[in-house]
Amino acid sequence: MLPLHINVTDKKVLIVGGGKIATRRLQTFLNEGATIRVVSPEASKEIEELAETGVIQWEQKEITIEDLNSASIIIAATNHPEINEWIAEKASEHQLVNVVSSAEKGNLTIPKFVTKGRLTFSVSTNGASPLLAKQICEQIGNQFDEEFISELNRMYEERQNKKRNF
């Protein structure tokens, strides 16, 4: 897998499943400005509340092939590995698919990441241990204080000025 940072603002993200992992993935994409649609017969309280307030769309039903069509990114996060794998098989070659029950079945993994100001770093164990990835990410993040982040922001502004004057 090639690590990339992608802009998901206003991208259509389909999350299939309504449990803890689906909710975590939903929050990650929601925080980055994606348009979220959840398809699941049942959902966590958080998903229900987000749907009730209109922040996301939730369709309380089983997934169908038609549901896959309009999404740029699909998160297969049901409690049924066979459904998750079916989703990966039926998705278009142009869609990014994360299969939470079997990462190698999809073409997208979602690393643990931390953003501090303009500094973003991510850690992946390629599915071996998400907990370890989280711990490593936290350890790295603790090395950068507010003074460092302020200096990085200053460097960014300086670079933007140079670009404008070039």
PyRosetta script that sets phi, psi and omega in degrees:
from pyrosetta import init, pose_from_sequence

init()
pose = pose_from_sequence("MLPLHINVTDKKVLIVGGGKIATRRLQTFLNEGATIRVVSPEASKEIEELAETGVIQWEQKEITIEDLNSASIIIAATNHPEINEWIAEKASEHQLVNVVSSAEKGNLTIPKFVTKGRLTFSVSTNGASPLLAKQICEQIGNQFDEEFISELNRMYEERQNKKRNF")
pose.set_psi(1, 138.6)
pose.set_omega(1, 177.5)
pose.set_phi(2, -95.7)
pose.set_psi(2, 120.2)
pose.set_omega(2, 178.5)
pose.set_phi(3, -71.5)
pose.set_psi(3, 130.6)
pose.set_omega(3, 179.2)
pose.set_phi(4, -137.2)
pose.set_psi(4, 154.0)
pose.set_omega(4, 169.5)
pose.set_phi(5, -112.3)
pose.set_psi(5, 124.5)
pose.set_omega(5, -177.9)
pose.set_phi(6, -121.8)
pose.set_psi(6, 148.0)
pose.set_omega(6, 176.8)
pose.set_phi(7, -84.1)
pose.set_psi(7, 116.7)
pose.set_omega(7, -179.6)
pose.set_phi(8, -106.0)
pose.set_psi(8, 9.5)
pose.set_omega(8, 179.0)
pose.set_phi(9, -55.6)
pose.set_psi(9, 125.7)
pose.set_omega(9, 179.3)
pose.set_phi(10, 64.8)
pose.set_psi(10, 7.7)
pose.set_omega(10, 174.8)
pose.set_phi(11, -76.6)
pose.set_psi(11, 144.8)
pose.set_omega(11, 179.8)
pose.set_phi(12, -83.5)
pose.set_psi(12, 117.7)
pose.set_omega(12, 180.0)
pose.set_phi(13, -115.1)
pose.set_psi(13, 125.0)
pose.set_omega(13, 176.5)
pose.set_phi(14, -102.5)
pose.set_psi(14, 125.1)
pose.set_omega(14, 175.8)
pose.set_phi(15, -113.3)
pose.set_psi(15, 120.4)
pose.set_omega(15, 179.9)
pose.set_phi(16, -103.9)
pose.set_psi(16, 113.4)
pose.set_omega(16, -176.0)
pose.set_phi(17, 125.0)
pose.set_psi(17, 156.4)
pose.set_omega(17, -175.4)
pose.set_phi(18, -133.8)
pose.set_psi(18, 16.4)
pose.set_omega(18, -177.0)
pose.set_phi(19, -92.3)
pose.set_psi(19, -158.5)
pose.set_omega(19, -175.1)
pose.set_phi(20, -61.7)
pose.set_psi(20, -47.8)
pose.set_omega(20, -177.5)
pose.set_phi(21, -67.3)
pose.set_psi(21, -42.6)
pose.set_omega(21, 177.2)
pose.set_phi(22, -58.7)
pose.set_psi(22, -41.5)
pose.set_omega(22, 179.7)
pose.set_phi(23, -65.1)
pose.set_psi(23, -41.6)
pose.set_omega(23, 177.5)
pose.set_phi(24, -63.2)
pose.set_psi(24, -46.2)
pose.set_omega(24, 179.5)
pose.set_phi(25, -63.3)
pose.set_psi(25, -41.8)
pose.set_omega(25, 178.8)
pose.set_phi(26, -56.1)
pose.set_psi(26, -47.6)
pose.set_omega(26, -177.6)
pose.set_phi(27, -62.2)
pose.set_psi(27, -39.3)
pose.set_omega(27, 177.9)
pose.set_phi(28, -58.8)
pose.set_psi(28, -49.0)
pose.set_omega(28, -178.1)
pose.set_phi(29, -72.6)
pose.set_psi(29, -36.1)
pose.set_omega(29, 178.2)
pose.set_phi(30, -63.1)
pose.set_psi(30, -41.6)
pose.set_omega(30, 178.6)
pose.set_phi(31, -62.3)
pose.set_psi(31, -23.9)
pose.set_omega(31, -179.1)
pose.set_phi(32, -98.9)
pose.set_psi(32, 9.1)
pose.set_omega(32, 172.6)
pose.set_phi(33, 88.6)
pose.set_psi(33, 14.0)
pose.set_omega(33, 179.3)
pose.set_phi(34, -75.1)
pose.set_psi(34, 159.3)
pose.set_omega(34, 173.2)
pose.set_phi(35, -94.1)
pose.set_psi(35, 119.0)
pose.set_omega(35, -170.2)
pose.set_phi(36, -107.1)
pose.set_psi(36, 132.9)
pose.set_omega(36, 171.5)
pose.set_phi(37, -127.3)
pose.set_psi(37, 127.3)
pose.set_omega(37, 178.7)
pose.set_phi(38, -110.1)
pose.set_psi(38, 134.0)
pose.set_omega(38, 173.3)
pose.set_phi(39, -121.8)
pose.set_psi(39, 117.3)
pose.set_omega(39, -178.7)
pose.set_phi(40, -170.6)
pose.set_psi(40, 138.6)
pose.set_omega(40, 177.6)
pose.set_phi(41, -62.9)
pose.set_psi(41, -30.8)
pose.set_omega(41, 179.3)
pose.set_phi(42, -132.1)
pose.set_psi(42, 155.7)
pose.set_omega(42, -179.0)
pose.set_phi(43, -147.7)
pose.set_psi(43, 157.1)
pose.set_omega(43, 176.5)
pose.set_phi(44, -64.7)
pose.set_psi(44, 161.5)
pose.set_omega(44, 178.4)
pose.set_phi(45, -57.8)
pose.set_psi(45, -39.5)
pose.set_omega(45, -179.8)
pose.set_phi(46, -62.8)
pose.set_psi(46, -43.1)
pose.set_omega(46, 178.0)
pose.set_phi(47, -63.8)
pose.set_psi(47, -44.5)
pose.set_omega(47, 178.5)
pose.set_phi(48, -57.8)
pose.set_psi(48, -45.4)
pose.set_omega(48, -178.9)
pose.set_phi(49, -65.9)
pose.set_psi(49, -41.5)
pose.set_omega(49, 178.6)
pose.set_phi(50, -63.8)
pose.set_psi(50, -36.3)
pose.set_omega(50, 178.0)
pose.set_phi(51, -70.4)
pose.set_psi(51, -41.9)
pose.set_omega(51, -179.8)
pose.set_phi(52, -61.9)
pose.set_psi(52, -34.5)
pose.set_omega(52, -179.4)
pose.set_phi(53, -88.6)
pose.set_psi(53, -0.7)
pose.set_omega(53, 176.2)
pose.set_phi(54, 81.7)
pose.set_psi(54, 10.4)
pose.set_omega(54, -179.6)
pose.set_phi(55, -72.9)
pose.set_psi(55, -35.8)
pose.set_omega(55, 177.0)
pose.set_phi(56, -132.1)
pose.set_psi(56, 170.5)
pose.set_omega(56, 173.6)
pose.set_phi(57, -108.8)
pose.set_psi(57, 132.1)
pose.set_omega(57, 176.1)
pose.set_phi(58, -124.6)
pose.set_psi(58, 124.4)
pose.set_omega(58, 174.0)
pose.set_phi(59, -107.4)
pose.set_psi(59, 115.0)
pose.set_omega(59, -175.3)
pose.set_phi(60, -83.8)
pose.set_psi(60, 83.7)
pose.set_omega(60, -177.1)
pose.set_phi(61, -165.2)
pose.set_psi(61, 173.0)
pose.set_omega(61, 173.8)
pose.set_phi(62, -77.4)
pose.set_psi(62, 152.3)
pose.set_omega(62, 179.9)
pose.set_phi(63, -70.6)
pose.set_psi(63, 143.5)
pose.set_omega(63, 172.9)
pose.set_phi(64, -127.0)
pose.set_psi(64, 164.2)
pose.set_omega(64, -179.2)
pose.set_phi(65, -61.6)
pose.set_psi(65, -33.3)
pose.set_omega(65, 179.4)
pose.set_phi(66, -63.3)
pose.set_psi(66, -29.7)
pose.set_omega(66, -179.1)
pose.set_phi(67, -65.2)
pose.set_psi(67, -24.0)
pose.set_omega(67, -175.6)
pose.set_phi(68, -77.6)
pose.set_psi(68, -25.1)
pose.set_omega(68, -166.7)
pose.set_phi(69, -55.2)
pose.set_psi(69, -44.5)
pose.set_omega(69, -169.4)
pose.set_phi(70, -93.9)
pose.set_psi(70, -1.8)
pose.set_omega(70, -176.0)
pose.set_phi(71, -84.4)
pose.set_psi(71, 141.3)
pose.set_omega(71, 171.5)
pose.set_phi(72, -81.8)
pose.set_psi(72, -38.1)
pose.set_omega(72, -178.4)
pose.set_phi(73, -128.7)
pose.set_psi(73, 135.0)
pose.set_omega(73, 179.6)
pose.set_phi(74, -122.3)
pose.set_psi(74, 129.6)
pose.set_omega(74, 175.2)
pose.set_phi(75, -109.7)
pose.set_psi(75, 111.4)
pose.set_omega(75, 178.3)
pose.set_phi(76, -92.5)
pose.set_psi(76, 97.9)
pose.set_omega(76, -171.5)
pose.set_phi(77, -129.1)
pose.set_psi(77, 41.9)
pose.set_omega(77, 176.9)
pose.set_phi(78, -85.2)
pose.set_psi(78, 171.7)
pose.set_omega(78, 175.6)
pose.set_phi(79, -84.4)
pose.set_psi(79, 7.9)
pose.set_omega(79, -176.3)
pose.set_phi(80, -120.5)
pose.set_psi(80, 100.6)
pose.set_omega(80, -178.5)
pose.set_phi(81, -53.3)
pose.set_psi(81, -34.6)
pose.set_omega(81, -179.4)
pose.set_phi(82, -66.1)
pose.set_psi(82, -35.1)
pose.set_omega(82, 175.9)
pose.set_phi(83, -70.1)
pose.set_psi(83, -43.6)
pose.set_omega(83, 178.1)
pose.set_phi(84, -58.5)
pose.set_psi(84, -43.2)
pose.set_omega(84, 179.2)
pose.set_phi(85, -67.9)
pose.set_psi(85, -37.5)
pose.set_omega(85, 176.8)
pose.set_phi(86, -59.7)
pose.set_psi(86, -42.8)
pose.set_omega(86, 179.0)
pose.set_phi(87, -59.6)
pose.set_psi(87, -46.2)
pose.set_omega(87, 179.5)
pose.set_phi(88, -61.9)
pose.set_psi(88, -39.5)
pose.set_omega(88, 179.7)
pose.set_phi(89, -67.5)
pose.set_psi(89, -37.4)
pose.set_omega(89, -174.8)
pose.set_phi(90, -87.1)
pose.set_psi(90, -15.2)
pose.set_omega(90, -179.9)
pose.set_phi(91, -67.2)
pose.set_psi(91, 153.8)
pose.set_omega(91, 177.5)
pose.set_phi(92, -70.0)
pose.set_psi(92, 154.7)
pose.set_omega(92, 177.3)
pose.set_phi(93, -65.9)
pose.set_psi(93, -14.5)
pose.set_omega(93, -179.7)
pose.set_phi(94, -93.6)
pose.set_psi(94, -1.8)
pose.set_omega(94, 179.7)
pose.set_phi(95, -99.2)
pose.set_psi(95, 146.0)
pose.set_omega(95, 174.3)
pose.set_phi(96, -91.0)
pose.set_psi(96, 129.0)
pose.set_omega(96, -175.7)
pose.set_phi(97, -128.4)
pose.set_psi(97, 126.6)
pose.set_omega(97, 175.2)
pose.set_phi(98, -108.2)
pose.set_psi(98, 119.4)
pose.set_omega(98, 178.2)
pose.set_phi(99, -105.5)
pose.set_psi(99, 106.1)
pose.set_omega(99, -172.2)
pose.set_phi(100, -68.8)
pose.set_psi(100, -28.5)
pose.set_omega(100, -177.8)
pose.set_phi(101, -83.2)
pose.set_psi(101, -15.1)
pose.set_omega(101, -176.7)
pose.set_phi(102, -160.7)
pose.set_psi(102, 84.5)
pose.set_omega(102, -171.7)
pose.set_phi(103, -52.1)
pose.set_psi(103, -36.5)
pose.set_omega(103, -176.5)
pose.set_phi(104, -68.9)
pose.set_psi(104, -14.2)
pose.set_omega(104, 178.2)
pose.set_phi(105, -78.9)
pose.set_psi(105, -20.2)
pose.set_omega(105, 179.3)
pose.set_phi(106, -100.4)
pose.set_psi(106, -177.7)
pose.set_omega(106, 177.5)
pose.set_phi(107, -118.3)
pose.set_psi(107, 15.5)
pose.set_omega(107, -178.9)
pose.set_phi(108, -144.8)
pose.set_psi(108, 130.0)
pose.set_omega(108, 169.9)
pose.set_phi(109, -116.4)
pose.set_psi(109, 153.2)
pose.set_omega(109, -178.4)
pose.set_phi(110, -116.5)
pose.set_psi(110, 107.5)
pose.set_omega(110, -177.3)
pose.set_phi(111, -76.4)
pose.set_psi(111, 166.1)
pose.set_omega(111, 169.3)
pose.set_phi(112, -75.2)
pose.set_psi(112, 135.6)
pose.set_omega(112, 179.0)
pose.set_phi(113, -141.2)
pose.set_psi(113, 155.9)
pose.set_omega(113, 178.3)
pose.set_phi(114, -132.1)
pose.set_psi(114, 137.3)
pose.set_omega(114, 176.2)
pose.set_phi(115, -120.9)
pose.set_psi(115, 127.0)
pose.set_omega(115, 175.1)
pose.set_phi(116, -128.7)
pose.set_psi(116, 106.5)
pose.set_omega(116, -175.9)
pose.set_phi(117, 59.8)
pose.set_psi(117, -123.7)
pose.set_omega(117, -179.8)
pose.set_phi(118, -91.8)
pose.set_psi(118, 0.1)
pose.set_omega(118, -179.3)
pose.set_phi(119, -94.7)
pose.set_psi(119, 121.1)
pose.set_omega(119, 175.2)
pose.set_phi(120, -128.5)
pose.set_psi(120, 131.2)
pose.set_omega(120, 174.5)
pose.set_phi(121, -137.3)
pose.set_psi(121, 152.2)
pose.set_omega(121, -177.3)
pose.set_phi(122, -132.8)
pose.set_psi(122, 154.1)
pose.set_omega(122, -179.8)
pose.set_phi(123, -134.8)
pose.set_psi(123, 134.1)
pose.set_omega(123, 175.5)
pose.set_phi(124, -133.6)
pose.set_psi(124, 141.3)
pose.set_omega(124, 171.9)
pose.set_phi(125, -105.7)
pose.set_psi(125, 16.1)
pose.set_omega(125, -178.7)
pose.set_phi(126, 52.3)
pose.set_psi(126, 42.1)
pose.set_omega(126, 175.2)
pose.set_phi(127, 87.9)
pose.set_psi(127, -7.0)
pose.set_omega(127, -176.2)
pose.set_phi(128, -68.3)
pose.set_psi(128, -42.7)
pose.set_omega(128, -178.3)
pose.set_phi(129, -160.3)
pose.set_psi(129, 93.0)
pose.set_omega(129, 176.5)
pose.set_phi(130, -57.5)
pose.set_psi(130, -33.6)
pose.set_omega(130, 178.5)
pose.set_phi(131, -63.8)
pose.set_psi(131, -43.0)
pose.set_omega(131, 178.1)
pose.set_phi(132, -64.5)
pose.set_psi(132, -40.7)
pose.set_omega(132, 177.5)
pose.set_phi(133, -59.2)
pose.set_psi(133, -42.2)
pose.set_omega(133, 178.1)
pose.set_phi(134, -62.4)
pose.set_psi(134, -44.5)
pose.set_omega(134, -179.4)
pose.set_phi(135, -63.8)
pose.set_psi(135, -43.3)
pose.set_omega(135, 179.3)
pose.set_phi(136, -63.0)
pose.set_psi(136, -44.7)
pose.set_omega(136, -179.7)
pose.set_phi(137, -59.5)
pose.set_psi(137, -43.5)
pose.set_omega(137, 178.5)
pose.set_phi(138, -64.5)
pose.set_psi(138, -40.9)
pose.set_omega(138, 178.9)
pose.set_phi(139, -62.5)
pose.set_psi(139, -43.6)
pose.set_omega(139, 178.9)
pose.set_phi(140, -65.0)
pose.set_psi(140, -45.2)
pose.set_omega(140, -178.2)
pose.set_phi(141, -60.0)
pose.set_psi(141, -34.4)
pose.set_omega(141, -179.2)
pose.set_phi(142, -69.3)
pose.set_psi(142, -11.6)
pose.set_omega(142, -179.2)
pose.set_phi(143, -80.6)
pose.set_psi(143, -11.8)
pose.set_omega(143, -174.0)
pose.set_phi(144, -114.4)
pose.set_psi(144, 113.1)
pose.set_omega(144, -178.5)
pose.set_phi(145, -92.4)
pose.set_psi(145, 178.0)
pose.set_omega(145, -178.0)
pose.set_phi(146, -62.0)
pose.set_psi(146, -32.9)
pose.set_omega(146, 178.1)
pose.set_phi(147, -62.4)
pose.set_psi(147, -42.8)
pose.set_omega(147, 178.1)
pose.set_phi(148, -63.6)
pose.set_psi(148, -44.9)
pose.set_omega(148, -178.5)
pose.set_phi(149, -63.8)
pose.set_psi(149, -40.4)
pose.set_omega(149, 177.2)
pose.set_phi(150, -62.0)
pose.set_psi(150, -42.5)
pose.set_omega(150, 178.3)
pose.set_phi(151, -63.9)
pose.set_psi(151, -40.5)
pose.set_omega(151, 177.9)
pose.set_phi(152, -63.4)
pose.set_psi(152, -41.5)
pose.set_omega(152, 177.2)
pose.set_phi(153, -62.6)
pose.set_psi(153, -40.5)
pose.set_omega(153, 177.4)
pose.set_phi(154, -62.0)
pose.set_psi(154, -42.6)
pose.set_omega(154, 178.8)
pose.set_phi(155, -62.3)
pose.set_psi(155, -39.3)
pose.set_omega(155, 178.5)
pose.set_phi(156, -62.2)
pose.set_psi(156, -48.6)
pose.set_omega(156, -179.5)
pose.set_phi(157, -61.1)
pose.set_psi(157, -40.7)
pose.set_omega(157, 178.2)
pose.set_phi(158, -61.9)
pose.set_psi(158, -43.5)
pose.set_omega(158, 179.6)
pose.set_phi(159, -64.9)
pose.set_psi(159, -41.0)
pose.set_omega(159, 178.6)
pose.set_phi(160, -62.3)
pose.set_psi(160, -40.5)
pose.set_omega(160, 177.3)
pose.set_phi(161, -62.6)
pose.set_psi(161, -42.4)
pose.set_omega(161, 178.2)
pose.set_phi(162, -62.6)
pose.set_psi(162, -41.0)
pose.set_omega(162, 179.4)
pose.set_phi(163, -62.8)
pose.set_psi(163, -42.3)
pose.set_omega(163, -179.7)
pose.set_phi(164, -65.3)
pose.set_psi(164, -34.0)
pose.set_omega(164, -177.1)
pose.set_phi(165, -91.0)
pose.set_psi(165, 0.7)
pose.set_omega(165, -177.5)
pose.set_phi(166, -78.3)
pose.dump_pdb("model.pdb")
